[in-house]
Amino acid sequence: MKFLHFRKTNHLAIAGFLLPFLGAGVASFYVLFSREDYSSYRFFLFFFGIIPGLLAAGLVLALKSIPLIEEKGDKDYAYSGLVLNIFFALLYLASLVYCTLKF
């Protein structure tokens, strides 16, 4: 009987892939339920603290997962997480510029 050999999961790659979606979800939730109160401390906490923190953590985890591809696999999660983090960071910077120019 031949046993199947499973690789360990590259948890850093999966977390790096999912964190930009969490950041986008937090941003969407805040935009939907903020009642256009963009001058409060809560807005600054979310927009300048939590959302870029999630994006930065996702980028760091995606970068840390790339050397582990040979050992643990999950190449698709590692590289797509890196691309998604860069895309969402650029989208965040564009919204930051828009928000700065508008207000």
PDB file as gemmi writes it, atoms N, CA and C in Angstrom:
CRYST1    1.000    1.000    1.000  90.00  90.00  90.00 P 1                      
ATOM      1  N   MET A   1       0.842  -1.166   0.000  1.00  0.00           N  
ATOM      2  CA  MET A   1       0.000   0.000   0.000  1.00  0.00           C  
ATOM      3  C   MET A   1       0.895   1.239   0.000  1.00  0.00           C  
ATOM      4  N   LYS A   2       0.603   2.107  -0.899  1.00  0.00           N  
ATOM      5  CA  LYS A   2       1.407   3.319  -1.035  1.00  0.00           C  
ATOM      6  C   LYS A   2       0.736   4.449  -0.248  1.00  0.00           C  
ATOM      7  N   PHE A   3       1.533   5.109   0.578  1.00  0.00           N  
ATOM      8  CA  PHE A   3       0.999   6.215   1.362  1.00  0.00           C  
ATOM      9  C   PHE A   3       1.165   7.518   0.601  1.00  0.00           C  
ATOM     10  N   LEU A   4       0.177   8.351   0.738  1.00  0.00           N  
ATOM     11  CA  LEU A   4       0.242   9.666   0.109  1.00  0.00           C  
ATOM     12  C   LEU A   4       1.109  10.585   0.950  1.00  0.00           C  
ATOM     13  N   HIS A   5       1.904  11.373   0.282  1.00  0.00           N  
ATOM     14  CA  HIS A   5       2.768  12.317   0.980  1.00  0.00           C  
ATOM     15  C   HIS A   5       2.208  13.720   0.786  1.00  0.00           C  
ATOM     16  N   PHE A   6       1.727  14.285   1.858  1.00  0.00           N  
ATOM     17  CA  PHE A   6       1.193  15.636   1.803  1.00  0.00           C  
ATOM     18  C   PHE A   6       2.233  16.608   2.333  1.00  0.00           C  
ATOM     19  N   ARG A   7       2.347  17.734   1.652  1.00  0.00           N  
ATOM     20  CA  ARG A   7       3.237  18.783   2.141  1.00  0.00           C  
ATOM     21  C   ARG A   7       2.535  19.574   3.228  1.00  0.00           C  
ATOM     22  N   LYS A   8       3.345  20.211   4.044  1.00  0.00           N  
ATOM     23  CA  LYS A   8       2.768  21.109   5.039  1.00  0.00           C  
ATOM     24  C   LYS A   8       2.244  22.345   4.329  1.00  0.00           C  
ATOM     25  N   THR A   9       1.246  22.944   4.912  1.00  0.00           N  
ATOM     26  CA  THR A   9       0.634  24.120   4.310  1.00  0.00           C  
ATOM     27  C   THR A   9       1.493  25.343   4.579  1.00  0.00           C  
ATOM     28  N   ASN A  10       1.604  26.185   3.578  1.00  0.00           N  
ATOM     29  CA  ASN A  10       2.331  27.448   3.708  1.00  0.00           C  
ATOM     30  C   ASN A  10       1.358  28.488   4.271  1.00  0.00           C  
ATOM     31  N   HIS A  11       1.266  28.531   5.590  1.00  0.00           N  
ATOM     32  CA  HIS A  11       0.294  29.401   6.251  1.00  0.00           C  
ATOM     33  C   HIS A  11       0.581  30.874   6.001  1.00  0.00           C  
ATOM     34  N   LEU A  12       1.841  31.231   5.847  1.00  0.00           N  
ATOM     35  CA  LEU A  12       2.178  32.629   5.558  1.00  0.00           C  
ATOM     36  C   LEU A  12       1.606  33.057   4.214  1.00  0.00           C  
ATOM     37  N   ALA A  13       1.654  32.172   3.235  1.00  0.00           N  
ATOM     38  CA  ALA A  13       1.121  32.504   1.912  1.00  0.00           C  
ATOM     39  C   ALA A  13      -0.391  32.682   1.961  1.00  0.00           C  
ATOM     40  N   ILE A  14      -1.058  31.827   2.690  1.00  0.00           N  
ATOM     41  CA  ILE A  14      -2.517  31.926   2.770  1.00  0.00           C  
ATOM     42  C   ILE A  14      -2.933  33.178   3.536  1.00  0.00           C  
ATOM     43  N   ALA A  15      -2.243  33.482   4.626  1.00  0.00           N  
ATOM     44  CA  ALA A  15      -2.556  34.705   5.378  1.00  0.00           C  
ATOM     45  C   ALA A  15      -2.235  35.943   4.550  1.00  0.00           C  
ATOM     46  N   GLY A  16      -1.121  35.924   3.819  1.00  0.00           N  
ATOM     47  CA  GLY A  16      -0.779  37.044   2.947  1.00  0.00           C  
ATOM     48  C   GLY A  16      -1.768  37.220   1.818  1.00  0.00           C  
ATOM     49  N   PHE A  17      -2.393  36.133   1.397  1.00  0.00           N  
ATOM     50  CA  PHE A  17      -3.418  36.200   0.360  1.00  0.00           C  
ATOM     51  C   PHE A  17      -4.730  36.763   0.906  1.00  0.00           C  
ATOM     52  N   LEU A  18      -5.082  36.420   2.137  1.00  0.00           N  
ATOM     53  CA  LEU A  18      -6.382  36.806   2.684  1.00  0.00           C  
ATOM     54  C   LEU A  18      -6.402  38.194   3.333  1.00  0.00           C  
ATOM     55  N   LEU A  19      -5.271  38.690   3.814  1.00  0.00           N  
ATOM     56  CA  LEU A  19      -5.265  39.973   4.518  1.00  0.00           C  
ATOM     57  C   LEU A  19      -5.685  41.170   3.666  1.00  0.00           C  
ATOM     58  N   PRO A  20      -5.342  41.263   2.374  1.00  0.00           N  
ATOM     59  CA  PRO A  20      -5.853  42.411   1.618  1.00  0.00           C  
ATOM     60  C   PRO A  20      -7.371  42.391   1.473  1.00  0.00           C  
ATOM     61  N   PHE A  21      -7.961  41.201   1.426  1.00  0.00           N  
ATOM     62  CA  PHE A  21      -9.421  41.121   1.380  1.00  0.00           C  
ATOM     63  C   PHE A  21     -10.031  41.576   2.707  1.00  0.00           C  
ATOM     64  N   LEU A  22      -9.373  41.257   3.801  1.00  0.00           N  
ATOM     65  CA  LEU A  22      -9.842  41.729   5.099  1.00  0.00           C  
ATOM     66  C   LEU A  22      -9.751  43.253   5.172  1.00  0.00           C  
ATOM     67  N   GLY A  23      -8.653  43.818   4.662  1.00  0.00           N  
ATOM     68  CA  GLY A  23      -8.524  45.276   4.626  1.00  0.00           C  
ATOM     69  C   GLY A  23      -9.592  45.923   3.768  1.00  0.00           C  
ATOM     70  N   ALA A  24      -9.891  45.328   2.624  1.00  0.00           N  
ATOM     71  CA  ALA A  24     -10.950  45.861   1.761  1.00  0.00           C  
ATOM     72  C   ALA A  24     -12.314  45.720   2.428  1.00  0.00           C  
ATOM     73  N   GLY A  25     -12.520  44.642   3.144  1.00  0.00           N  
ATOM     74  CA  GLY A  25     -13.777  44.464   3.863  1.00  0.00           C  
ATOM     75  C   GLY A  25     -13.951  45.477   4.980  1.00  0.00           C  
ATOM     76  N   VAL A  26     -12.883  45.753   5.712  1.00  0.00           N  
ATOM     77  CA  VAL A  26     -12.940  46.763   6.771  1.00  0.00           C  
ATOM     78  C   VAL A  26     -13.227  48.131   6.170  1.00  0.00           C  
ATOM     79  N   ALA A  27     -12.567  48.455   5.060  1.00  0.00           N  
ATOM     80  CA  ALA A  27     -12.799  49.749   4.401  1.00  0.00           C  
ATOM     81  C   ALA A  27     -14.232  49.847   3.892  1.00  0.00           C  
ATOM     82  N   SER A  28     -14.731  48.789   3.294  1.00  0.00           N  
ATOM     83  CA  SER A  28     -16.107  48.797   2.787  1.00  0.00           C  
ATOM     84  C   SER A  28     -17.115  48.920   3.919  1.00  0.00           C  
ATOM     85  N   PHE A  29     -16.881  48.199   4.989  1.00  0.00           N  
ATOM     86  CA  PHE A  29     -17.769  48.276   6.144  1.00  0.00           C  
ATOM     87  C   PHE A  29     -17.791  49.692   6.709  1.00  0.00           C  
ATOM     88  N   TYR A  30     -16.617  50.309   6.806  1.00  0.00           N  
ATOM     89  CA  TYR A  30     -16.571  51.662   7.359  1.00  0.00           C  
ATOM     90  C   TYR A  30     -17.253  52.665   6.435  1.00  0.00           C  
ATOM     91  N   VAL A  31     -17.040  52.545   5.141  1.00  0.00           N  
ATOM     92  CA  VAL A  31     -17.669  53.479   4.199  1.00  0.00           C  
ATOM     93  C   VAL A  31     -19.189  53.331   4.235  1.00  0.00           C  
ATOM     94  N   LEU A  32     -19.680  52.101   4.348  1.00  0.00           N  
ATOM     95  CA  LEU A  32     -21.128  51.887   4.366  1.00  0.00           C  
ATOM     96  C   LEU A  32     -21.792  52.393   5.644  1.00  0.00           C  
ATOM     97  N   PHE A  33     -21.112  52.270   6.767  1.00  0.00           N  
ATOM     98  CA  PHE A  33     -21.749  52.578   8.042  1.00  0.00           C  
ATOM     99  C   PHE A  33     -21.183  53.805   8.744  1.00  0.00           C  
ATOM    100  N   SER A  34     -20.414  54.627   8.064  1.00  0.00           N  
ATOM    101  CA  SER A  34     -19.812  55.793   8.725  1.00  0.00           C  
ATOM    102  C   SER A  34     -20.727  57.000   8.747  1.00  0.00           C  
ATOM    103  N   ARG A  35     -21.763  56.985   7.929  1.00  0.00           N  
ATOM    104  CA  ARG A  35     -22.707  58.099   7.828  1.00  0.00           C  
ATOM    105  C   ARG A  35     -22.006  59.392   7.438  1.00  0.00           C  
ATOM    106  N   GLU A  36     -21.035  59.271   6.557  1.00  0.00           N  
ATOM    107  CA  GLU A  36     -20.276  60.391   5.991  1.00  0.00           C  
ATOM    108  C   GLU A  36     -19.638  61.269   7.057  1.00  0.00           C  
ATOM    109  N   ASP A  37     -19.218  60.672   8.154  1.00  0.00           N  
ATOM    110  CA  ASP A  37     -18.509  61.395   9.202  1.00  0.00           C  
ATOM    111  C   ASP A  37     -17.013  61.172   9.006  1.00  0.00           C  
ATOM    112  N   TYR A  38     -16.439  61.905   8.059  1.00  0.00           N  
ATOM    113  CA  TYR A  38     -15.043  61.700   7.694  1.00  0.00           C  
ATOM    114  C   TYR A  38     -14.087  62.606   8.458  1.00  0.00           C  
ATOM    115  N   SER A  39     -14.573  63.359   9.416  1.00  0.00           N  
ATOM    116  CA  SER A  39     -13.688  64.225  10.186  1.00  0.00           C  
ATOM    117  C   SER A  39     -13.481  63.711  11.605  1.00  0.00           C  
ATOM    118  N   SER A  40     -13.986  62.533  11.909  1.00  0.00           N  
ATOM    119  CA  SER A  40     -13.880  62.008  13.264  1.00  0.00           C  
ATOM    120  C   SER A  40     -12.561  61.273  13.461  1.00  0.00           C  
ATOM    121  N   TYR A  41     -12.258  61.004  14.713  1.00  0.00           N  
ATOM    122  CA  TYR A  41     -11.055  60.235  15.038  1.00  0.00           C  
ATOM    123  C   TYR A  41     -11.186  58.792  14.574  1.00  0.00           C  
ATOM    124  N   ARG A  42     -12.402  58.284  14.556  1.00  0.00           N  
ATOM    125  CA  ARG A  42     -12.619  56.914  14.107  1.00  0.00           C  
ATOM    126  C   ARG A  42     -12.216  56.751  12.643  1.00  0.00           C  
ATOM    127  N   PHE A  43     -12.521  57.763  11.826  1.00  0.00           N  
ATOM    128  CA  PHE A  43     -12.119  57.714  10.422  1.00  0.00           C  
ATOM    129  C   PHE A  43     -10.603  57.671  10.305  1.00  0.00           C  
ATOM    130  N   PHE A  44      -9.911  58.533  11.063  1.00  0.00           N  
ATOM    131  CA  PHE A  44      -8.452  58.548  11.007  1.00  0.00           C  
ATOM    132  C   PHE A  44      -7.865  57.244  11.529  1.00  0.00           C  
ATOM    133  N   LEU A  45      -8.488  56.663  12.545  1.00  0.00           N  
ATOM    134  CA  LEU A  45      -8.012  55.389  13.067  1.00  0.00           C  
ATOM    135  C   LEU A  45      -8.130  54.291  12.015  1.00  0.00           C  
ATOM    136  N   PHE A  46      -9.272  54.229  11.352  1.00  0.00           N  
ATOM    137  CA  PHE A  46      -9.467  53.204  10.333  1.00  0.00           C  
ATOM    138  C   PHE A  46      -8.638  53.485   9.086  1.00  0.00           C  
ATOM    139  N   PHE A  47      -8.713  54.706   8.580  1.00  0.00           N  
ATOM    140  CA  PHE A  47      -8.126  55.004   7.278  1.00  0.00           C  
ATOM    141  C   PHE A  47      -6.607  55.135   7.326  1.00  0.00           C  
ATOM    142  N   PHE A  48      -6.067  55.578   8.456  1.00  0.00           N  
ATOM    143  CA  PHE A  48      -4.618  55.754   8.554  1.00  0.00           C  
ATOM    144  C   PHE A  48      -3.949  54.744   9.474  1.00  0.00           C  
ATOM    145  N   GLY A  49      -4.711  53.885  10.121  1.00  0.00           N  
ATOM    146  CA  GLY A  49      -4.126  52.925  11.036  1.00  0.00           C  
ATOM    147  C   GLY A  49      -4.416  51.484  10.687  1.00  0.00           C  
ATOM    148  N   ILE A  50      -5.673  51.117  10.754  1.00  0.00           N  
ATOM    149  CA  ILE A  50      -6.042  49.709  10.622  1.00  0.00           C  
ATOM    150  C   ILE A  50      -5.894  49.209   9.189  1.00  0.00           C  
ATOM    151  N   ILE A  51      -6.416  49.962   8.231  1.00  0.00           N  
ATOM    152  CA  ILE A  51      -6.377  49.499   6.834  1.00  0.00           C  
ATOM    153  C   ILE A  51      -4.946  49.408   6.301  1.00  0.00           C  
ATOM    154  N   PRO A  52      -4.096  50.452   6.452  1.00  0.00           N  
ATOM    155  CA  PRO A  52      -2.718  50.275   5.977  1.00  0.00           C  
ATOM    156  C   PRO A  52      -1.939  49.243   6.785  1.00  0.00           C  
ATOM    157  N   GLY A  53      -2.302  49.060   8.051  1.00  0.00           N  
ATOM    158  CA  GLY A  53      -1.657  48.016   8.843  1.00  0.00           C  
ATOM    159  C   GLY A  53      -1.961  46.626   8.310  1.00  0.00           C  
ATOM    160  N   LEU A  54      -3.213  46.404   7.937  1.00  0.00           N  
ATOM    161  CA  LEU A  54      -3.582  45.111   7.345  1.00  0.00           C  
ATOM    162  C   LEU A  54      -2.895  44.897   6.001  1.00  0.00           C  
ATOM    163  N   LEU A  55      -2.834  45.953   5.191  1.00  0.00           N  
ATOM    164  CA  LEU A  55      -2.169  45.828   3.891  1.00  0.00           C  
ATOM    165  C   LEU A  55      -0.668  45.586   4.055  1.00  0.00           C  
ATOM    166  N   ALA A  56      -0.053  46.277   4.999  1.00  0.00           N  
ATOM    167  CA  ALA A  56       1.381  46.081   5.234  1.00  0.00           C  
ATOM    168  C   ALA A  56       1.658  44.684   5.781  1.00  0.00           C  
ATOM    169  N   ALA A  57       0.817  44.215   6.689  1.00  0.00           N  
ATOM    170  CA  ALA A  57       0.994  42.864   7.227  1.00  0.00           C  
ATOM    171  C   ALA A  57       0.827  41.816   6.128  1.00  0.00           C  
ATOM    172  N   GLY A  58      -0.145  42.016   5.250  1.00  0.00           N  
ATOM    173  CA  GLY A  58      -0.327  41.085   4.137  1.00  0.00           C  
ATOM    174  C   GLY A  58       0.857  41.076   3.195  1.00  0.00           C  
ATOM    175  N   LEU A  59       1.413  42.255   2.934  1.00  0.00           N  
ATOM    176  CA  LEU A  59       2.581  42.344   2.055  1.00  0.00           C  
ATOM    177  C   LEU A  59       3.792  41.662   2.685  1.00  0.00           C  
ATOM    178  N   VAL A  60       4.002  41.883   3.979  1.00  0.00           N  
ATOM    179  CA  VAL A  60       5.130  41.249   4.669  1.00  0.00           C  
ATOM    180  C   VAL A  60       4.968  39.732   4.685  1.00  0.00           C  
ATOM    181  N   LEU A  61       3.770  39.254   4.976  1.00  0.00           N  
ATOM    182  CA  LEU A  61       3.551  37.805   5.002  1.00  0.00           C  
ATOM    183  C   LEU A  61       3.703  37.184   3.617  1.00  0.00           C  
ATOM    184  N   ALA A  62       3.249  37.896   2.592  1.00  0.00           N  
ATOM    185  CA  ALA A  62       3.404  37.374   1.230  1.00  0.00           C  
ATOM    186  C   ALA A  62       4.878  37.311   0.841  1.00  0.00           C  
ATOM    187  N   LEU A  63       5.640  38.320   1.230  1.00  0.00           N  
ATOM    188  CA  LEU A  63       7.072  38.307   0.920  1.00  0.00           C  
ATOM    189  C   LEU A  63       7.812  37.234   1.715  1.00  0.00           C  
ATOM    190  N   LYS A  64       7.413  37.016   2.969  1.00  0.00           N  
ATOM    191  CA  LYS A  64       8.051  35.979   3.778  1.00  0.00           C  
ATOM    192  C   LYS A  64       7.707  34.576   3.286  1.00  0.00           C  
ATOM    193  N   SER A  65       6.588  34.427   2.604  1.00  0.00           N  
ATOM    194  CA  SER A  65       6.173  33.097   2.158  1.00  0.00           C  
ATOM    195  C   SER A  65       6.882  32.656   0.883  1.00  0.00           C  
ATOM    196  N   ILE A  66       7.473  33.580   0.147  1.00  0.00           N  
ATOM    197  CA  ILE A  66       8.109  33.216  -1.126  1.00  0.00           C  
ATOM    198  C   ILE A  66       9.287  32.260  -0.934  1.00  0.00           C  
ATOM    199  N   PRO A  67      10.187  32.468   0.050  1.00  0.00           N  
ATOM    200  CA  PRO A  67      11.261  31.475   0.219  1.00  0.00           C  
ATOM    201  C   PRO A  67      10.776  30.095   0.666  1.00  0.00           C  
ATOM    202  N   LEU A  68       9.574  30.004   1.188  1.00  0.00           N  
ATOM    203  CA  LEU A  68       9.050  28.722   1.659  1.00  0.00           C  
ATOM    204  C   LEU A  68       8.327  27.929   0.576  1.00  0.00           C  
ATOM    205  N   ILE A  69       8.306  28.444  -0.652  1.00  0.00           N  
ATOM    206  CA  ILE A  69       7.580  27.760  -1.729  1.00  0.00           C  
ATOM    207  C   ILE A  69       8.187  26.389  -2.021  1.00  0.00           C  
ATOM    208  N   GLU A  70       9.501  26.309  -2.066  1.00  0.00           N  
ATOM    209  CA  GLU A  70      10.158  25.029  -2.371  1.00  0.00           C  
ATOM    210  C   GLU A  70       9.855  23.973  -1.308  1.00  0.00           C  
ATOM    211  N   GLU A  71       9.821  24.413  -0.054  1.00  0.00           N  
ATOM    212  CA  GLU A  71       9.627  23.474   1.045  1.00  0.00           C  
ATOM    213  C   GLU A  71       8.159  23.093   1.242  1.00  0.00           C  
ATOM    214  N   LYS A  72       7.285  24.102   1.198  1.00  0.00           N  
ATOM    215  CA  LYS A  72       5.888  23.864   1.557  1.00  0.00           C  
ATOM    216  C   LYS A  72       4.909  23.957   0.398  1.00  0.00           C  
ATOM    217  N   GLY A  73       5.326  24.497  -0.724  1.00  0.00           N  
ATOM    218  CA  GLY A  73       4.414  24.617  -1.851  1.00  0.00           C  
ATOM    219  C   GLY A  73       3.563  25.871  -1.759  1.00  0.00           C  
ATOM    220  N   ASP A  74       2.361  25.798  -2.276  1.00  0.00           N  
ATOM    221  CA  ASP A  74       1.405  26.908  -2.316  1.00  0.00           C  
ATOM    222  C   ASP A  74       1.963  28.111  -3.066  1.00  0.00           C  
ATOM    223  N   LYS A  75       2.552  27.833  -4.219  1.00  0.00           N  
ATOM    224  CA  LYS A  75       3.126  28.888  -5.049  1.00  0.00           C  
ATOM    225  C   LYS A  75       2.061  29.861  -5.523  1.00  0.00           C  
ATOM    226  N   ASP A  76       0.882  29.351  -5.842  1.00  0.00           N  
ATOM    227  CA  ASP A  76      -0.182  30.222  -6.336  1.00  0.00           C  
ATOM    228  C   ASP A  76      -0.645  31.200  -5.265  1.00  0.00           C  
ATOM    229  N   TYR A  77      -0.768  30.752  -4.017  1.00  0.00           N  
ATOM    230  CA  TYR A  77      -1.161  31.666  -2.944  1.00  0.00           C  
ATOM    231  C   TYR A  77      -0.081  32.708  -2.675  1.00  0.00           C  
ATOM    232  N   ALA A  78       1.163  32.316  -2.727  1.00  0.00           N  
ATOM    233  CA  ALA A  78       2.247  33.247  -2.416  1.00  0.00           C  
ATOM    234  C   ALA A  78       2.316  34.373  -3.439  1.00  0.00           C  
ATOM    235  N   TYR A  79       2.329  34.020  -4.712  1.00  0.00           N  
ATOM    236  CA  TYR A  79       2.465  35.056  -5.738  1.00  0.00           C  
ATOM    237  C   TYR A  79       1.176  35.853  -5.943  1.00  0.00           C  
ATOM    238  N   SER A  80       0.032  35.203  -5.865  1.00  0.00           N  
ATOM    239  CA  SER A  80      -1.210  35.965  -6.011  1.00  0.00           C  
ATOM    240  C   SER A  80      -1.440  36.861  -4.802  1.00  0.00           C  
ATOM    241  N   GLY A  81      -1.019  36.428  -3.622  1.00  0.00           N  
ATOM    242  CA  GLY A  81      -1.095  37.293  -2.449  1.00  0.00           C  
ATOM    243  C   GLY A  81      -0.213  38.510  -2.586  1.00  0.00           C  
ATOM    244  N   LEU A  82       0.964  38.331  -3.159  1.00  0.00           N  
ATOM    245  CA  LEU A  82       1.863  39.462  -3.386  1.00  0.00           C  
ATOM    246  C   LEU A  82       1.258  40.442  -4.380  1.00  0.00           C  
ATOM    247  N   VAL A  83       0.710  39.929  -5.467  1.00  0.00           N  
ATOM    248  CA  VAL A  83       0.095  40.802  -6.479  1.00  0.00           C  
ATOM    249  C   VAL A  83      -1.127  41.512  -5.908  1.00  0.00           C  
ATOM    250  N   LEU A  84      -1.951  40.798  -5.160  1.00  0.00           N  
ATOM    251  CA  LEU A  84      -3.135  41.423  -4.563  1.00  0.00           C  
ATOM    252  C   LEU A  84      -2.759  42.496  -3.549  1.00  0.00           C  
ATOM    253  N   ASN A  85      -1.731  42.245  -2.759  1.00  0.00           N  
ATOM    254  CA  ASN A  85      -1.298  43.248  -1.792  1.00  0.00           C  
ATOM    255  C   ASN A  85      -0.789  44.500  -2.484  1.00  0.00           C  
ATOM    256  N   ILE A  86      -0.050  44.339  -3.555  1.00  0.00           N  
ATOM    257  CA  ILE A  86       0.436  45.509  -4.294  1.00  0.00           C  
ATOM    258  C   ILE A  86      -0.730  46.249  -4.933  1.00  0.00           C  
ATOM    259  N   PHE A  87      -1.673  45.512  -5.510  1.00  0.00           N  
ATOM    260  CA  PHE A  87      -2.836  46.148  -6.131  1.00  0.00           C  
ATOM    261  C   PHE A  87      -3.670  46.917  -5.109  1.00  0.00           C  
ATOM    262  N   PHE A  88      -3.965  46.287  -3.973  1.00  0.00           N  
ATOM    263  CA  PHE A  88      -4.767  46.965  -2.956  1.00  0.00           C  
ATOM    264  C   PHE A  88      -4.013  48.135  -2.328  1.00  0.00           C  
ATOM    265  N   ALA A  89      -2.695  48.042  -2.222  1.00  0.00           N  
ATOM    266  CA  ALA A  89      -1.919  49.174  -1.709  1.00  0.00           C  
ATOM    267  C   ALA A  89      -1.977  50.350  -2.682  1.00  0.00           C  
ATOM    268  N   LEU A  90      -1.897  50.069  -3.979  1.00  0.00           N  
ATOM    269  CA  LEU A  90      -2.030  51.148  -4.970  1.00  0.00           C  
ATOM    270  C   LEU A  90      -3.435  51.736  -4.955  1.00  0.00           C  
ATOM    271  N   LEU A  91      -4.429  50.894  -4.792  1.00  0.00           N  
ATOM    272  CA  LEU A  91      -5.808  51.372  -4.686  1.00  0.00           C  
ATOM    273  C   LEU A  91      -5.995  52.223  -3.430  1.00  0.00           C  
ATOM    274  N   TYR A  92      -5.376  51.815  -2.336  1.00  0.00           N  
ATOM    275  CA  TYR A  92      -5.431  52.599  -1.100  1.00  0.00           C  
ATOM    276  C   TYR A  92      -4.753  53.952  -1.292  1.00  0.00           C  
ATOM    277  N   LEU A  93      -3.594  53.971  -1.927  1.00  0.00           N  
ATOM    278  CA  LEU A  93      -2.898  55.242  -2.165  1.00  0.00           C  
ATOM    279  C   LEU A  93      -3.704  56.153  -3.075  1.00  0.00           C  
ATOM    280  N   ALA A  94      -4.364  55.593  -4.079  1.00  0.00           N  
ATOM    281  CA  ALA A  94      -5.208  56.409  -4.958  1.00  0.00           C  
ATOM    282  C   ALA A  94      -6.383  56.996  -4.184  1.00  0.00           C  
ATOM    283  N   SER A  95      -6.989  56.207  -3.306  1.00  0.00           N  
ATOM    284  CA  SER A  95      -8.092  56.745  -2.506  1.00  0.00           C  
ATOM    285  C   SER A  95      -7.597  57.763  -1.494  1.00  0.00           C  
ATOM    286  N   LEU A  96      -6.382  57.591  -1.014  1.00  0.00           N  
ATOM    287  CA  LEU A  96      -5.790  58.573  -0.107  1.00  0.00           C  
ATOM    288  C   LEU A  96      -5.567  59.906  -0.813  1.00  0.00           C  
ATOM    289  N   VAL A  97      -5.071  59.859  -2.042  1.00  0.00           N  
ATOM    290  CA  VAL A  97      -4.884  61.083  -2.828  1.00  0.00           C  
ATOM    291  C   VAL A  97      -6.230  61.724  -3.122  1.00  0.00           C  
ATOM    292  N   TYR A  98      -7.211  60.931  -3.498  1.00  0.00           N  
ATOM    293  CA  TYR A  98      -8.546  61.458  -3.782  1.00  0.00           C  
ATOM    294  C   TYR A  98      -9.160  62.101  -2.542  1.00  0.00           C  
ATOM    295  N   CYS A  99      -9.036  61.438  -1.414  1.00  0.00           N  
ATOM    296  CA  CYS A  99      -9.595  61.965  -0.167  1.00  0.00           C  
ATOM    297  C   CYS A  99      -8.886  63.251   0.243  1.00  0.00           C  
ATOM    298  N   THR A 100      -7.584  63.319   0.046  1.00  0.00           N  
ATOM    299  CA  THR A 100      -6.828  64.521   0.394  1.00  0.00           C  
ATOM    300  C   THR A 100      -7.218  65.687  -0.498  1.00  0.00           C  
ATOM    301  N   LEU A 101      -7.405  65.439  -1.776  1.00  0.00           N  
ATOM    302  CA  LEU A 101      -7.776  66.517  -2.695  1.00  0.00           C  
ATOM    303  C   LEU A 101      -9.226  66.951  -2.519  1.00  0.00           C  
ATOM    304  N   LYS A 102     -10.097  66.024  -2.146  1.00  0.00           N  
ATOM    305  CA  LYS A 102     -11.513  66.349  -2.013  1.00  0.00           C  
ATOM    306  C   LYS A 102     -11.808  67.107  -0.722  1.00  0.00           C  
ATOM    307  N   PHE A 103     -11.154  66.721   0.359  1.00  0.00           N  
ATOM    308  CA  PHE A 103     -11.451  67.346   1.646  1.00  0.00           C  
ATOM    309  C   PHE A 103     -10.356  68.312   1.951  1.00  0.00           C  
TER     310      PHE A 103                                                      
END                                                                             
